[in-house]
């Protein structure tokens, strides 16, 4: 195990530049992950589509996870895959598709206090993505096709 | 994960999923330990209640936002975290023990689907691995339930079924 792990870690060279924030689609679990730093995080499930990722020891968002990307892509292909667009701001993906199209009808069925809790978490995620200028490339999104 | 330099995740895999590692303790001691990893699971759930259509498990109608029945979620309650900070990344020191994230449990997502195993078996064989019974697809710390701090928050609704505790 040690050898395997050292291969993983030592295989990364200084020239590769190390960690940088990037939105990455993980096909086996069908989610898009954006992390702003290489650290552990605490996953805070908001609903079927969104998970907030909190710093391990501080009240600070370090990332977001958008789940069910294949569904999202298939149901919104005309918007997400037009020619000539190389990337999507994640805050727009969150606000205009996850929240407005998918989550709002589900949120509307909840008790008022739960509705506000979920809306607040979506607001935090959208604000975080906007502050980070987080984008997902069209090529990355197409991996969910 | 490796290509994106998510070394904290690699450290977690070493200490909390596999569990057989050489690491540096919080006190700075180099240690070799059998931590148990996934074998310390205190609960197991099946099915995550969200849309998912991963490789080999694309069985559910999109319209219903069904869960994915093929994902098993192992819950452990380790006393520490294990990370791989950048300054250690180019050395052979192994992971660094770190304080456990606050109010959390550790979740590991495993798939036993034959198609998923088959898709990974060749790469595992080439890396010198043996028989493969399941594939660990993801792992992360997750906020704990306030009612039962040994389980994930909202465990009653986020998974399809509880298999054992």
Interface residues (C-beta under 8 A of the other chain):
Chain A: X1 X2 X4 X5 X6 X8 X9 X10 X11 X12 X14 X16 X18 X19 X20 X22 X24 X26 X27 X28 X29 X30 X35 X38 X39 X40 X41 X42 X43 X44 X45 X48 X49 X54 X56 X57 X67 X68 X70 X71 X74 X75
Chain B: X2 X4 X5 X6 X7 X8 X10 X12 X14 X18 X20 X21 X22 X49 X50 X51 X52 X53 X54 X55 X58 X62 X65 X71 X81 X83 X84 X86 X88 X89 X90 X91 X92 X94 X95 X98 X99 X101 X102 X103 X104 X107 X109 X111 X116 X127 X135 X137 X138 X140 X141 X142 X143 X152 X153 X154 X158
